[in-house]
Amino acid sequence: MIELAYPWLLTLALLPVFIYWLLPVYKERRDAVMVPFFSRLILDSGKQPDRGAVKLRRNRLQQVLLAFGWICLVIAMARPEWVGEPIEQTKSSRDIMVALDLSGSMSEKDFTDLDGIEVDRLTAAKQVLAEFASRRENDRLGLILFGDAAYLQAPFTSDLDTWLQLLDETELGIAGWQTAIGDAIGLSVTAFESGSTENRLLVLLTDGYDTGSAMPPIKAAEIARQHAIRIYTIAMGDPSVNSKYQLDAETLEAIAASTGGASFQAIDSDQLAVAYGQIDEMERDLHETVEFRPRTSLHHYPVAVYVLLNIMLLLPSLLRAFTRGRRPTPANDPARQEGY
């Protein structure tokens, strides 16, 4: 279907009519030469002199081509467009930030991967997170890494391939060996505030307790709640097992409860996957459907017709000039006989 982007410009098609009726006729004064042998000049030239004003007129074909060319130019200014079939795009109205602990305790090899091989906690978390992200086709994901401090590894993006690549490149120790849970929550608040989505979700994955945050985790959670951020905490490890890396499950539960989220415990990879599955069930997908029609401009076609018509108008004059220049001089021409 063809539509005009600026249909009101079609009124310019009547502009030449108003100019013809409202503006005065163009006049041009020319000098005349008076000679005493005017009668002989007329006789030798074979032309009759004009008397008074001369009104130049175009032939009928020139008038039609000129009018049609002006209409083409007006149509081009109105910008005709080919409007394609409607295309629907579905985008999520939800942002999900994943905060991943990279402290020294994540090096503990007490998890098994999907193949049953014993791996460290970070490797298990990355595998399950990759599967979790693969189901987020319509969501925007962000990634925060925290250790001694919190760092924004990936801002919110719908490019899941890039997000997964940045997740895969994470290594133990790149953020330090401590556990700054409160700083990770605070950084997520800042990241959410830079966006416009109202449905905000933070998945906090850690296996320790806060050891060096500038802001206590509970206080950071209260600020997150004020910004309508729900926090889901996933505690990796068994708090009942005596280890040099203690798990503060009580604080993680308090963080989740204060924001309207939930807390999960993951002793192995299977329970970690179950935790993400439960988050999927608790959080309904909210999507926005945007419909648009692709538009392709066609204004160059009437412009091409306009140029072609102008060439057709000038072609007779060019042919006459070319023919006049190639016309041979008669043999009895006195100028030729005398060598001029």
C-alpha positions as CSV (number, residue, x, y, z in Angstrom):
1,M,0.0,0.0,0.0
2,I,1.3,3.5,-0.9
3,E,0.9,6.4,1.5
4,L,2.0,10.0,1.4
5,A,4.2,11.2,4.3
6,Y,3.2,14.9,3.7
7,P,-0.1,14.8,1.8
8,W,-0.8,18.5,2.5
9,L,2.0,19.4,0.1
10,L,-0.2,18.2,-2.8
11,T,-1.9,21.7,-2.6
12,L,1.2,23.1,-4.3
13,A,0.0,21.5,-7.5
14,L,-2.3,24.5,-7.9
15,L,0.4,27.0,-7.3
16,P,1.2,27.6,-11.0
17,V,-2.6,28.4,-11.6
18,F,-2.5,31.1,-8.9
19,I,0.7,32.5,-10.3
20,Y,-0.7,32.6,-13.8
21,W,-3.8,34.6,-12.7
22,L,-2.5,36.8,-10.0
23,L,1.0,37.8,-11.2
24,P,1.5,40.2,-14.1
25,V,2.8,39.0,-17.4
26,Y,6.6,39.0,-17.7
27,K,7.8,41.8,-20.0
28,E,11.2,42.4,-21.5
29,R,12.3,45.6,-23.2
30,R,14.7,45.2,-26.1
31,D,16.7,47.9,-28.0
32,A,15.9,48.4,-31.7
33,V,18.3,49.5,-34.4
34,M,17.1,52.0,-37.0
35,V,18.8,51.7,-40.4
36,P,18.0,53.6,-43.6
37,F,18.0,50.5,-45.7
38,F,15.4,48.7,-43.6
39,S,13.2,47.8,-46.6
40,R,16.1,46.1,-48.4
41,L,17.1,44.3,-45.2
42,I,13.6,42.8,-45.0
43,L,13.7,41.8,-48.7
44,D,17.1,40.1,-48.4
45,S,16.4,38.3,-45.2
46,G,13.0,37.2,-46.2
47,K,11.5,37.9,-42.7
48,Q,8.7,40.2,-41.7
49,P,9.2,42.5,-38.7
50,D,7.0,42.1,-35.6
51,R,4.8,45.0,-34.5
52,G,4.4,45.8,-30.8
53,A,4.7,43.2,-28.1
54,V,5.4,39.6,-28.9
55,K,3.9,36.9,-26.6
56,L,5.9,33.7,-26.5
57,R,3.8,30.6,-26.5
58,R,4.7,27.0,-26.0
59,N,3.2,24.3,-28.2
60,R,0.6,21.9,-26.7
61,L,3.1,19.1,-26.1
62,Q,5.4,21.4,-24.2
63,Q,2.6,22.6,-22.0
64,V,1.5,19.1,-21.2
65,L,5.0,17.9,-20.3
66,L,5.6,21.0,-18.2
67,A,2.4,20.5,-16.2
68,F,3.0,16.8,-15.8
69,G,6.6,17.5,-14.6
70,W,5.4,20.0,-12.0
71,I,2.9,17.4,-10.7
72,C,5.7,14.8,-10.4
73,L,7.8,17.3,-8.5
74,V,4.9,18.0,-6.1
75,I,4.3,14.3,-5.5
76,A,8.0,13.8,-4.8
77,M,7.8,16.5,-2.1
78,A,4.8,14.8,-0.6
79,R,7.1,11.8,-0.2
80,P,5.2,8.7,-1.3
81,E,6.0,5.6,0.7
82,W,5.4,1.9,0.3
83,V,3.9,0.6,3.6
84,G,4.5,-3.1,4.2
85,E,2.5,-5.6,6.2
86,P,2.4,-5.0,9.9
87,I,5.2,-6.6,12.0
88,E,4.8,-7.3,15.7
89,Q,7.7,-7.2,18.1
90,T,7.4,-8.5,21.6
91,K,9.6,-7.0,24.2
92,S,9.8,-7.6,27.9
93,S,8.7,-5.1,30.5
94,R,11.0,-6.8,33.0
95,D,14.7,-6.3,33.9
96,I,16.6,-9.1,35.7
97,M,19.9,-8.3,37.4
98,V,22.1,-11.3,38.4
99,A,24.6,-10.6,41.2
100,L,27.2,-13.4,41.3
101,D,29.6,-13.9,44.2
102,L,33.3,-14.3,43.1
103,S,34.7,-14.6,46.6
104,G,37.3,-17.2,47.6
105,S,34.7,-19.6,49.0
106,M,33.3,-20.1,45.4
107,S,36.4,-22.2,44.7
108,E,35.1,-25.0,46.9
109,K,34.6,-28.2,44.8
110,D,31.5,-29.6,46.5
111,F,29.2,-29.4,43.5
112,T,28.6,-31.7,40.5
113,D,27.9,-30.5,37.0
114,L,25.2,-31.8,34.6
115,D,27.6,-34.7,33.7
116,G,28.1,-35.7,37.3
117,I,31.7,-34.4,37.4
118,E,32.8,-32.6,40.6
119,V,33.3,-28.9,40.0
120,D,33.7,-25.8,42.0
121,R,30.8,-23.7,43.0
122,L,31.4,-21.0,40.4
123,T,31.5,-23.4,37.5
124,A,28.2,-25.0,38.7
125,A,26.6,-21.6,39.1
126,K,27.7,-20.5,35.6
127,Q,26.3,-23.6,34.0
128,V,22.9,-23.2,35.7
129,L,22.9,-19.5,35.0
130,A,23.5,-20.1,31.3
131,E,20.4,-22.4,31.2
132,F,18.4,-19.8,33.1
133,A,19.4,-17.1,30.7
134,S,18.5,-19.2,27.7
135,R,14.9,-19.0,28.8
136,R,14.9,-15.2,29.1
137,E,14.3,-14.5,25.4
138,N,12.1,-11.5,26.1
139,D,13.8,-10.2,29.2
140,R,16.7,-7.8,29.6
141,L,19.5,-9.2,31.7
142,G,22.3,-7.5,33.6
143,L,25.3,-9.0,35.5
144,I,27.0,-7.8,38.6
145,L,30.2,-9.4,40.0
146,F,31.1,-8.8,43.6
147,G,34.0,-9.7,45.9
148,D,35.9,-7.0,47.7
149,A,33.6,-4.6,45.9
150,A,30.8,-4.8,43.4
151,Y,31.3,-4.3,39.6
152,L,28.9,-4.0,36.8
153,Q,30.0,-6.6,34.3
154,A,27.0,-6.2,31.9
155,P,24.4,-3.5,31.9
156,F,20.8,-4.5,31.0
157,T,20.7,-5.9,27.6
158,S,18.5,-8.2,25.4
159,D,21.6,-9.5,23.6
160,L,21.7,-12.9,25.4
161,D,24.8,-14.1,23.5
162,T,26.9,-11.2,24.7
163,W,25.6,-11.6,28.2
164,L,26.5,-15.3,28.2
165,Q,29.9,-14.5,26.9
166,L,30.6,-12.0,29.7
167,L,29.4,-14.6,32.2
168,D,31.7,-17.3,30.7
169,E,34.7,-14.9,31.0
170,T,34.2,-14.5,34.8
171,E,37.0,-16.0,36.9
172,L,37.6,-16.3,40.6
173,G,39.6,-13.5,42.1
174,I,38.9,-10.8,39.5
175,A,36.7,-8.9,42.0
176,G,38.7,-9.8,45.1
177,W,38.3,-12.5,47.7
178,Q,35.9,-10.9,50.1
179,T,32.1,-10.9,50.0
180,A,30.5,-7.4,49.6
181,I,26.8,-8.4,49.5
182,G,25.5,-5.0,50.5
183,D,27.6,-3.2,47.8
184,A,26.2,-5.6,45.2
185,I,22.6,-4.7,46.2
186,G,23.4,-1.0,46.2
187,L,25.0,-1.2,42.7
188,S,21.9,-3.0,41.4
189,V,19.7,-0.2,42.7
190,T,21.8,2.3,40.7
191,A,21.6,0.1,37.6
192,F,17.8,-0.2,37.8
193,E,17.4,3.5,38.3
194,S,19.1,4.1,34.9
195,G,16.3,2.2,33.2
196,S,12.6,2.8,32.8
197,T,11.2,-0.6,33.5
198,E,9.0,-0.9,36.6
199,N,9.2,-4.7,37.0
200,R,12.6,-5.1,38.6
201,L,14.1,-8.4,39.8
202,L,17.5,-9.1,41.4
203,V,18.8,-12.6,41.7
204,L,21.6,-12.7,44.3
205,L,23.8,-15.8,44.4
206,T,26.3,-16.2,47.1
207,D,27.9,-18.8,49.4
208,G,29.2,-16.7,52.3
209,Y,28.4,-13.8,54.5
210,D,29.1,-10.1,54.1
211,T,32.7,-9.3,55.0
212,G,33.4,-5.9,53.7
213,S,30.4,-3.8,52.4
214,A,30.3,-0.1,52.9
215,M,26.6,-0.6,53.5
216,P,25.1,-3.4,55.6
217,P,23.1,-5.9,53.4
218,I,19.8,-5.4,55.4
219,K,20.0,-1.6,54.9
220,A,20.8,-2.0,51.2
221,A,17.7,-4.3,50.9
222,E,15.5,-1.7,52.5
223,I,16.7,0.8,49.9
224,A,16.0,-1.7,47.1
225,R,12.5,-2.2,48.5
226,Q,11.9,1.5,48.3
227,H,12.8,1.3,44.6
228,A,10.4,-1.5,44.0
229,I,13.2,-4.1,43.5
230,R,12.4,-7.7,44.5
231,I,15.4,-9.7,45.6
232,Y,15.6,-13.5,45.3
233,T,18.6,-14.9,47.2
234,I,20.2,-18.3,46.4
235,A,22.5,-19.6,49.1
236,M,25.1,-22.0,47.7
237,G,26.2,-24.6,50.2
238,D,24.8,-26.2,53.4
239,P,24.8,-23.9,56.4
240,S,24.8,-26.9,58.8
241,V,28.2,-28.1,57.6
242,N,31.2,-26.8,59.5
243,S,33.5,-25.2,57.1
244,K,36.0,-22.3,57.0
245,Y,33.5,-20.6,54.6
246,Q,30.4,-19.9,56.7
247,L,27.0,-19.3,55.0
248,D,24.8,-16.6,56.5
249,A,21.5,-18.1,55.4
250,E,19.6,-16.0,58.0
251,T,20.7,-12.7,56.5
252,L,19.9,-13.9,53.0
253,E,16.4,-14.9,54.0
254,A,15.9,-11.5,55.7
255,I,17.0,-9.7,52.5
256,A,14.6,-11.6,50.4
257,A,11.7,-11.3,52.8
258,S,12.1,-7.5,53.2
259,T,11.7,-6.9,49.4
260,G,8.9,-9.3,48.7
261,G,11.1,-11.9,47.1
262,A,12.1,-15.4,48.3
263,S,15.2,-17.3,49.5
264,F,16.5,-20.6,48.3
265,Q,19.2,-23.0,49.3
266,A,21.2,-24.9,46.7
267,I,23.4,-27.8,48.0
268,D,24.1,-29.2,44.6
269,S,23.6,-28.3,40.9
270,D,20.1,-29.9,40.8
271,Q,18.8,-27.8,43.7
272,L,20.4,-24.8,42.1
273,A,18.4,-25.5,38.9
274,V,15.3,-26.0,40.9
275,A,15.7,-22.6,42.6
276,Y,15.8,-20.9,39.2
277,G,12.8,-22.9,38.1
278,Q,10.8,-21.7,41.1
279,I,11.8,-18.1,40.4
280,D,10.3,-18.6,36.9
281,E,7.1,-19.9,38.3
282,M,6.8,-17.1,40.9
283,E,7.6,-14.3,38.4
284,R,5.0,-14.1,35.6
285,D,6.3,-12.8,32.2
286,L,5.1,-9.4,31.4
287,H,5.5,-8.4,27.8
288,E,4.8,-5.4,25.6
289,T,3.8,-5.9,22.0
290,V,4.8,-3.2,19.6
291,E,3.4,-3.2,16.1
292,F,4.9,-1.3,13.2
293,R,4.9,-1.3,9.4
294,P,8.1,-1.0,7.4
295,R,8.2,2.0,5.2
296,T,10.2,2.4,2.0
297,S,10.4,5.9,0.4
298,L,9.4,6.1,-3.3
299,H,10.1,9.8,-3.8
300,H,12.9,9.1,-6.2
301,Y,10.6,7.7,-8.9
302,P,8.6,10.9,-9.5
303,V,11.9,12.8,-9.4
304,A,13.3,10.6,-12.1
305,V,10.2,11.2,-14.2
306,Y,10.6,15.0,-13.7
307,V,14.2,14.9,-14.9
308,L,13.2,12.8,-17.9
309,L,10.5,15.2,-18.9
310,N,12.9,18.2,-18.7
311,I,15.3,16.3,-20.9
312,M,12.4,15.7,-23.4
313,L,11.6,19.5,-23.3
314,L,15.2,20.5,-24.0
315,L,15.9,17.8,-26.6
316,P,14.3,19.6,-29.6
317,S,16.3,22.7,-28.9
318,L,19.5,20.7,-28.6
319,L,18.8,18.9,-31.8
320,R,18.2,22.1,-33.7
321,A,21.4,23.6,-32.3
322,F,23.4,20.5,-33.3
323,T,21.9,20.4,-36.8
324,R,22.6,24.1,-37.3
325,G,26.2,23.6,-36.3
326,R,26.7,20.7,-38.7
327,R,24.9,22.4,-41.7
328,P,27.5,22.7,-44.7
329,T,28.2,26.1,-46.3
330,P,26.7,26.4,-49.9
331,A,29.3,26.3,-52.7
332,N,28.1,29.7,-54.1
333,D,28.5,31.4,-50.7
334,P,30.6,34.6,-51.4
335,A,32.3,34.2,-48.1
336,R,33.5,30.7,-49.0
337,Q,34.6,31.8,-52.6
338,E,36.7,34.6,-51.2
339,G,38.3,32.4,-48.5
340,Y,36.6,33.9,-45.4
